[in-house]
Amino acid sequence: MQVFRLRQVAHHAMRNLGTAVMHRSVPMARSTPAFILQQRLYSAPVSTLQQELLEGVTFGDFPSRTHKCGQINKSNVGEHVVLTGWAQNIRKFSDDLMFLPLRDSTGTIQLVLKGSDQDKTKLRQNLQDLTAESVICAEGRIVARDAGTINPKMATGEIEVDLTSVTVLNKTHKSLPFLPSNQAVVNEETRLKYRCLDLRRDTLQRNLRSRSLAAWVIRDYLIKNDFVEVETPMLFKSTPEGAREFVVPTRNPGAFYALPQSPQQYKQLLMSSGIDRYFQIAKCFRDEDLRADRQPEFTQIDLEVSFGSATDIQNLVEGLVKSVWRTVKKTEVFENQPFPRMNYQVAMSKYGSDKPDTRFGLEIQHVTDISEDNILEAIVLKGDMKLPGADLKRLSQAQPKAVPTVKITSNNIQSWLQRLPYSSQIPSGADVDEINRKLDIQEGDTLLLNTRPAFLSGGQTAMGKVRLELSSLLQSKGLLLVPSDQYNFLWVEGFPLFSPDENTPAENGRLAATHHPFTAPVADDLELLEHSPEKVRGQHYDLVLNGVEIGGGSIRIHSPKLQTYVFENVLKMTPLETSRFSHLVDALSFGCPPHGGLALGFDRLMAILCETPSIRDVIAFPKSASGRDLVVGSPSGLTEQQLGDYHIKVTE
């Protein structure tokens, strides 16, 4: 213990004196108190325990870093530098020539040890003893590489560091499950379990830095537009908004918090409070089935505006998105132009989706009306996109209802319509020549056909699914090019305010809010609320990018009577369910201004910016596909004592 305290005193004295650190090779004046203390320290006996605890570790001061690895270039040639980072695999050509790549958060630089001088013997041995991913501090001089050894694939490929000393700050004390430089052979579960290693990869480092930059741009833009950042509570209460919630028990029997699905109700309360323009980069929670673009906890850019129209909010969001793209991607999108708008029914009819990918054609076309308020629709696959029959058959039969395909030839171009399996439903007056002309059907084309109701609801039709699968198939065969750097932003508007409730039998006719129960109806449709609520349009708008919904918002109901009517008469909420929103109805009753807002999915937005298919690649510590945090092993069980404190009994 006395020796350990002596070490602490030595380090403290040397820091106060501003002298060279203990492990540097720079000579220290022999008369200084720090030198005398150092000599006493290292001549003192060290216990076996201390040796074991400090083995392979520099505990205390070490040389201060002067540069970062990726920020050095030819202009630094001749400078003495101190670098820190992770050692990579050493390459030994001989005892006189060794190379060691050193990586930090900015990049990689090559360290080199040349010559057989006796004073480099210990340094040479230290390098040979290094294991990959050990943390080191390296000193040396920047030199230019010989012309024949320049590596154009490295940002620092024109230079290297001629080593003079290496200090091991922390060696790797156990075998690594994988090397960050060899991530291609590692499955995702292993990567997520050992996330600290995974995050050392250049790709994930760039992603997290891009995310940080984007968050800064968002805050800067919104604050310059008079928004106020307000943090809302994480411990909320259970309300029937639609998605399943995470609940948090308390020590009061029968009393639970719920984690917020979004700050929706709090931000509406803030509008009633006079905040005027609110924003927050908010954590949200939903206990839903997971997929590549969904996590149980996610981040959204949440904003709300008083006295603003839908157009006002859309213009603000367009400016925000353009600022992010300009800074993070160094590119302009829709410069001096507004984003296009598309009606929901048009999107569903032409693309079979409420979040259409408009980067490619393959549009769904109306063929003819058929009986019982249904229509016949088709995708026309032109002759230059010809697919083998086997591919078309697999595509057709993969759908819940097989999609008929027809290859147009000289023999059937005038009669293909009458040969369909549902030809009896097609009006006798349907003109094949007129349909061929309208759809530009020619010999060599292939038709994919389907029947559907004339009035559309939901998020995707059968043909919308076929369209996306067909696009993927054509891209895989080189028959369709969809540029990855093309950004087709689109506002989708005019959604139905209410949709059939998927959680109750269809014959019950119960409706659910298409988005959430606080969205205002279109003023012209108010008279439909009483008798035909399913026909009421909502003042809702989704922002879509390349077939991905990256945000959604609406003008809210600010009338307490209208909000109560929607709860009780349209959504048929029970008195208990309605009472859970009493705080919101009260706020609307106290003179709440007209208001609206939007939330952008920050994780999805970053996945697109970073060109990765999974949002897990833009989140530092994401959950796995099964909802588990493999790093810390959550969710986990509780002790009997903890369960008792919260009055919980676990049943099978």
N, C-alpha and C positions, 0 to 999 in steps of 0.2 A: 504493500500500500504506500509505503514511504517513497519507493522508487517511482511509482505511478504519479504521486503528487509532485515529485521532483521534475518529471517530464512536463507536467502542466505548467509549473513555474517557469521552466525553460522556454516553452513555446510562448508564454505570455510576455516574458521579458524580451524575447527576440522580436515579437510583433511591435512592442512599444518603442524599441530602439530603432525600428525600421531597418534592421540589418538583413543580410542575405538569409534565405531560408536554410533550414538545417541540412537538407539533402543536396544542396547545390555544390558544385565543384569549385565555386569562386572562393578563394582564400579569405579567411576572416582574420582581422587584426587580433593577435594573440593576447593583447592586453585588455580587450573589451570584456565587460562582465558577462556578455552573452557567450563569448568564446569559452571563458573559464567554466560557466555553468554547463555548456554543452559537453566539455571534456569530462566534467564530473558525472554528468548524466550517462554518457555512454561507457564510462568506466565502471559505473555502478552495476552490481549484479542484477540480472533480470530474471524474474520467476518464470517457471515453465508455463504457467497459465498465461502470463503476459506475452510470452513468445508465441504461444498458440493463438491467442486472440489477435495479434498483430501480424501474423504470418501472411505474406502476400498483400499487405495493405500499408499504405502510407497514412498514418493517423496524425493529423496536425497540418502544419504549414507545408506548402509546396510552391514552386515558382508560379507567379501570376501569369496568366495567359495574355499574350500580346496580340494575337491574331486568331481568327477562325479559319479552319482548313480551306473552306471553299471560297474565301474572300481574298486569297493571295494570288497575284499574277506576276507577269514579267517585270512590272514596275517595282516590285519588292526585291529584285535580285540584289544580293549583297547584304541584305538586312539580317540581323540576328533576331530569331523569333522563338517564342515559347508557345507550343501548341498542345492542346489536350483533346482526347477523344478515345475512340475504340480501335484497338489494334486489329488488323485483318490478318489473313494468313501470310506468314513471312515467306519470302522466296530467297533461298540461299543458293547462289551460284558457286561460291567458294568461301573460304574463310576470309578472303579479302573483299568480298562483294555480297552484300545482302540488301534486299529491298523489303520495306514494310509499308503497306498502305495504311494510312490513318484517317479515320472517318469521324466527323462530328455532324452537328445538325445542319451545317451549310454545304457539306460536300466531302470529298476525299482528296488527300494529297499523298504523294509518295515520299517516304523517308528512305534515305540511302546511307549505308555505312560502307566506306571504302578504305582500303589500306590495311596493313598488318602491324601497325604501330603497337608497341607494348602497352601504351597508356589506353588503348582501346580494347584490351583483352576483356575487362570486366563488362564493358558496354556490349561487346560482341556476345558474351555469355548471357547477359540479360535478355538480349533480343532472341537468342535461340531458346531460352526458357519460356518465352511468352506464349500464351495460348490465345487463340482467336477470341475476340470480344473482350479481352482484358482492357481495363481503363488505364491509360498512361498519360504522362506529361513528357513531352519531347522538346529538346532544345537543339538548335542548330542554325545554319546559315542557308538562306535561299540562294540556289544556284540555277542557272539555265541548263536545260537538258541539251545533250548533243543532238544535232539535227536528226540523226538516225533513230533516236530513242523517243522522239516526241510522240505523245499519244493524243491524237485529235479527238478521241471519244471522251476524254476527260476535260472538264473545264480548267483544271490545273495541269494539263498534260504537257505544258511547255517548261515546267519548272519542277524542282524537287528540293528536299531539305537535306543538306549534308549534316548528319547527326553529330552532336557533341556529347549529349547525355540523355538518358531515359530514366524516368522515375515511375515505378509501378504504383499507381494509386489504388487499384483494386483488381487483382487477377480474377479470372473466372474460377470459382471454387468448386464447381461441379460440371459434369458434362451437359452441354446444351442440347435441348430437344431438336433444335434446328439452327442453322445460321441465317441471319437476316438476308444475307446475300444469296441464299439458295432457297428462296421462298416458293419457287415454282413446284417443288416436289412435296410440299407440306399441305395437308388437308386443313380445311377451315377450322375445324374443331380444335386442332392442336394450336393453330395460330391464335385463336381466341383465348385458349387457356393460358398461353404464355404470351400475353399481349404486349408486355414490356419489350420482349424481343421483336415481336412483329412490328411494333411502332418504330423500330429503328430503321425500317426499310425506307428508302428514298421516296417511294410513292406515297406512303402514308404520312411521312413527314411533310411532303408538299401539300397533301390534302388538308392536314390540320392547320398548316400555315395559311392556306387559301381560305379556310373557314374563318380563321381569326381575322384575316384581312377583310373578308366580306362582312363580318359582324361590325367591324370598325366603320366601313363605308355606310352600312345601314344606319348605324347610330348617328353618324355625322350628317347624313342626308336628312334624316327625320328631325333632328334637333334644329338644323338650319331652316326647316319648314315649320317651326314653332310647335313641334310635338314635345310632350313631357314624358319621360320614362318613369313609369310607376310600377313597382313590384306588388303583385297581388298574392294573397295567401296560398300556400300549398296545401294546407289542411282545410278542406272545404266540407261540403255535406253532400249526401247522396240526393240527386235529383233525376227525374226520368227524362233525360235528354236523348236517349237512344242507345249509345254504346255501353257496354258493361264496364263498371268502374272497379278500381282498386279501393278496398275499404281498409281503414286503420282503426283497430280497436283502442278503447281507452280503459282506464281503471274504473270508470263508472259503469256498472252493469247495464248492458243494452244500449250504450251510447257509442256511436262510431263516427269517425270522420270519413270522408272520401277524398281521394286525390283528384284534382281537377282534370276533366277531359280537355278543357281549354279555359282561359280566363273570361269566357263569354259574358257571364252574368256580372262579374266584378267590373268589367270594362263598361258595361251599360250603366252600372251604378255610378261609375266615374263621370259619365256624361251628365247624369242627373246632378252630380256634385259640382259641375262647372269647370271641369278640367279642360274641356273644349277639344284638345287633340292629345290623345294618349298613345303610347306604344310601349312594347315590352318584348324582349327576346325571351320567350317563356317556355318552361318545361311543362309538358302535358302528359297525361297518362290514360291509356285505354287498355282494358283487359280483353284484347281481341286475338283471333288467330293470326299467327305471324306469317310473313313472306319476305321476299328480298327487299321490298320498299316499305316495310312496316316494322316498328319496334313498340314494345309496351310503353316505353317512355321515349318521347320525341320532343323536338324543339320547333317552335313556330314563331315567326315574326308577326306579332299581334298588334293591330292598330285599330283605333276607333276615332271618328270625327263627328263633332256636332255641327249642325246646320249645313251639312254637305250633301250633295246629290251623288248618285251612283257614278256619274261622269266625273265629278270632282275627285272622288276616291280612286277611280280607275286611272285618271291622269297622274295623281300622286304616285300610285304604285308603278306605273310605267316609268316615271322618272327615277324611282328607286331602283328598279330592275336594270334600267339602262346604265345607271351609275355603277352598279355592281359589275356588270359585264365589262364596262369600260376599264375599271380598275383591276379586276381579277383576270379577265381574259384578254385584256388589251385589244378589244374589238368593239365596234359600234353596232348596235342592233336597232333596226327601224329608225335610223337617224332622221330627225325632223319629221317623223311620221308616227301617227298613233297605231297601236296594235289593232289588227282586224277584229271585227265583231261577227258572231254567228249565232243565230237562233238555235235553241235546243232541238226543236223538231227538225230543223235543217241538218244539224250535226248528226242526229240519230238516223235520218233518212239517207243521207249521202255517205256517211262514214260508219254507221252502225255503232256509234259511241258518243257519249257525252263529253269525251276528252279526245277528239279526233287528232290523229297524226296526219297533218296536211303536207308533209314533205314528199309524198308520192301520191300518184293517182289511184287507180283501181277503185274508183268511186262506185257506190251502189246506185243503180239506176232503176227508176220506176218503169215497169214494163206495161202493166195494165191493171185496172181494178178488177177484182173478182167478187164472188158472192160473199154475203154476210160481212160487209165492211172490212174485207181483207184486200190486200194487194199482192201482185206478183212483182218481185224485184230480181235484179240480176247484176252480176259483175261480168263485164266483157273482157276476157283475156285475149289480147290481140295476138295475131299470128306470130309476131316476132318474139313473143314470150311463151312459145309453145312448150308445154310440159308433157312428159311421158304419161300415158294412161294410168300406169301404176301409181304415180304420185298423185294424180287427180282423184283416183279411187280412194287412196288412204286419206286424203284431205276431206273428201266427202263423207266417208264412213266414220271419221273421228268425231263428227258432230252428234249431239244428242238426237237430232232428226237428220237423217241422211240428206245431203244437198245434191239434187240432180245436176248432172253436167251434160252438156250437149256440145259436140264438135260440129261446127257449121261446114257443110260441104255443098257442092253444086246440087246434090240430090235432095237436101233437106232445107235449103235456105228459104224456101217459100212455104214450108210446112212444119218446121220445128215446133212452133207454138201449139199446134193441134196434136202433137205426139207426146206432150208432157203427161205425167201420171195424173195430174189434176186438170186435164183439158176440159172435163165436163163442167168445171167451175168457171171457165173463161167465157165471157160473153161472146155470142156468135158473131157480133159485129166487129170484133177485134181485127184490125187490119195488119197483117204480118208485114207487108211492104212498108207501111208507115212506121211500125215499130223498128224494123231494120234500119230505116233512114234515121229515125230519132236517136237510136242507140249506136249508130254507125257500125252495124253488124255486117261483117264481110266474110266471104269464104276463107277458111283457115283459122277463124276465131273460135274460141271456146267460151261457152256460157256456163256460169254457175248460178243456179236459180233457187229461189226460196219464196214461200208465202208467209205473210205476217199481217197482224192487225194494222189498220190504217192509222189508229191513234197509238203513239208510242209512249212508253214509260220505262223507268229503270235506267241503267247505265250502259248497257250493251245489248245489241241484238245478235241473233244467230249469224247473220251475214257480216256483222261487225267483227265477230270472232274469226270467221272465215277469211275476211280481208287481211287481218293481221297475220294469220298463219300463212296465207298465200304470199304475203310480202316477204316473210322470213324465208320461205321456200325459194322464191325467186332470187332473193339476195344471195342465198347459199350457192345458187347455180350461176351467179354472175349475170343474171338476166334483168336485175333491177338494182340501181345504184341509189342509195339513200345517204347523202353526205353527212358525216358525223359533226361537221362544223357549221351546219345549217340550223338556225334557230328560228323555228316557226311559232312565234307567240300568237295566242288567240284568246279572245274573250268569248266565252259561251254564256248566253243570256236567255231569259224567257223560260226558265225551268218551271214545271208545275209546282205549285206551293205544297201540295200534298200528293202522296203516292200510296198505293195499297200497302197495308201493314203486312210485312213478310212473316211476322211472328204470330199471326192469327189466321185461321182458315179463311180462304178467299170468300166463301159464302157469307161470312159475317159482314163483309163490306167495310171493315174498319180502316181508317186512314191513319197514316203516320206523316210527320213532317218530312219532306224530301231532304232538307238539310238540317235545320233545327227549328223549334217552335216559335222563335222570336223574329223570324223573317217577315217583313211586311208584304202584304199582297199588292199587286198592281192596282192602282186606284180605280181603274175602269172595271175591274173584276169584283169589286166589293159586293155588288148585288148578287153575285153567284154564291157567296159564302153560305147562304141559308139553304139553297136547294141543290146546288151543283158544285160543292167545294172541290171536287176532283178536277174541275175545269179552271180553277183559279190559278193564275200565274203569279209567281213570286218575284220580288225585286232582288233577285239573286244573280250573282255573276261569278263564274269560275275562270281563273287564269290557267290556260293550258299551254304546255310547251312540248312539242314533238310527241304528242300522245300521252303526256304525263300531266295530271292535275297538280300544279305546284301551289295553288292558292284558291281560296274561295271566300266570298263575302256577300254582304247584302245590306240593304236599308232595313232597319229594325222597326218593329212596332213600337211607337211611343205613346199610344193611347192605352190607358189601363183597361178601359172597357173592351176594346178590340182584343187585347191580349187575353183577357179573361174569357171572352167569347170563344176564341180559338182553343184555349185549354179545355173548356167545358163542353162546347157544342160541336166542335169539329173533331178534335182529337179524343173526345169522350174520356177525359181523365177523371179519375175518382176524386172525391173531395180531399182525400189524403194526398194524392199526387199533386193536385192543384195547390194545396197548402204549402208544399215544399218550395213554391215560387213566390210566396207572399212577400218576401223582401224585395223582389223585382217589381211586382205590381205596386207596392208601396212607393218605390222610387219613381215609377212612371206617374204616380198620382200626385207627386210633389212638384209638378211643373218641370217635367223632363223635356229637353229640346229634341227636335227631330235629329236622328243620328244614324250613322251606318259605319261599317268598317270592313275589315278583311284580315285574314291570316294566311301568310305564306308558309309552306312547309320548308323550313330551313334545311333539314336533312336531305330532302329530295332535290331541292335547289342546288345544294352543294354536290350531290352525286352527279348531276348533269354538268355542272361547271368543271368537275374533276374527271368527267368522262369515265365513270365507273358504274356498273350495273346495279350495285348493291349499296344501300345507305350505310351498311356496316363499315364500309371503307372510308367514311367521312366522319365517323363517331369514334372517339378515343377508346371507350370501353363499352362496346355494344353487347346486347344480349344475343344468344345463339338462336337458331331456328326454333328451338323448343322453349325459348324465353328464359334461359338460364344465363347467369353471369358466371362463366367458367373460370374466371380469374379468382374470384373470392368464394365461389361455391354457393351462390344464392339463386333462388330462395332456399332457405334452410329451416330446420326444425327449431323449436323452442324447448327449453327445459320445462319440467312439470311445474316448477316454481313460477316461471314466467307465464305459462298458460293460466295458472291459478290467479296471478295478479290481474290478468285481463279477462277473467271469468270465461275462458274458452275451454271447450271440451272437444277433442279431436275424435271424430267417428270414422269408421271405415267407409 
